[in-house]
Amino acid sequence: MNDRRRKIIHAQRQRLEALKVKVEELKAEAESIRSELEAVRDDEQEAFDNMSANRRSGEPGQNAEASIDNLDTAICALDEIEDLTDLVDAIEALGDAENG
């Protein structure tokens, strides 16, 4: 591999390393958000569980169930942020290309 291509690979690898740092910061923030949303969801679930059967089957119960479902969806979406495997694999592959 010539020096020009090696320099391009090196520069792109550095960009990916910087991106990895930013993603790790975002992951930490997402984990904090996730924890708070789990607490809210648990409180809403407890409130729903403590409703009378009449309220549970009425509009208040339906609204609570919808909120719980939406919170679960958001929490699951935040879980997806936690996997950096693909980014790490890309960095390692560029390192191998640069040195090989």
Protein Blocks (a to p, Z undefined) as FASTA:
>chain_A
ZZklmmmmmmmmmmmmmmmmmmmmmmmmmmmmmmmmmmmmmmmmmmmmmpcfklmmmmml
mmmmmmmmmmmmmmmmmmmmmpmklmmmmmmmmmmmmmZZ
